[in-house]
Amino acid sequence: MPPHFWQDLEPYRWVILLAFVDPVVVAIGLWIGWKADQAAKLLLAGFAAVIAAVAVSFLLRFVGISWFEGGYFFGGAHALARFIAGVLWAVAGYGARRASGR
């Protein structure tokens, strides 16, 4: 990667960070990754994590609890970051299950 890669992501750094620590993305990604019996299902975990996280975000915003203010401004970028985070958390869950021998 070029040395300026991280600086070019300046406006999106917090979006990427929030995607990787979003509790819904983490929970769905790990759970589906743990339950997956094929590696191809890890991509589905990413899609499920995005859908669940966006639904929870909109629900929380609807009732007045807003922990993520930039969701509308960075909507597409945040969805992509959540998808990547969901897949990576699913890979972690899949690897943990295989390492445990279950």
Disulfide bonds with the S-S distance in Angstrom:
none
